[in-house]
Amino acid sequence: MIIGIGGYIAVAEFFGGQSGLAARWDGIIAAARYEAQHAQNRETPGYLARDFATLLERTPVGDNLAAPEQVASPLGPLAVSSFALAFGLIHAAVFNGGHPALANA
């Protein structure tokens, strides 16, 4: 799932299965609404999400990053955390440090 706020990509979350996403859906939407309260009222173009997904696919990221790891990207700094077990990914989150709301967080 890729979330855009105020015309910028803010965060991407990945789940190893649909039950993980379903269990967290309401919280993710509530957090996005909260972050968007003071953002510019601008749509985030779909091509930005596609470009961001392509960038993530090409970015080397380790497994089991309990604390967010800073990863440099053409979009700016990314903070990546992930949790995996022997049978695969459970959850990964990528925060776009270049997003105006997250740049100073």
Sequence and secondary structure as in RCSB ss.txt:
>XXXX:A:sequence
MIIGIGGYIAVAEFFGGQSGLAARWDGIIAAARYEAQHAQNRETPGYLARDFATLLERTPVGDNLAAPEQVASPL
GPLAVSSFALAFGLIHAAVFNGGHPALANA
>XXXX:A:secstr
 EEEETTEEEEEEEESSHHHHHHHHHHHHHHHHHHHTTS S    HHHHHHHHHHHHHS   S EEEEEEE  TT
S EEEEEEEETTEEEEEEEEETTSTTTTT 
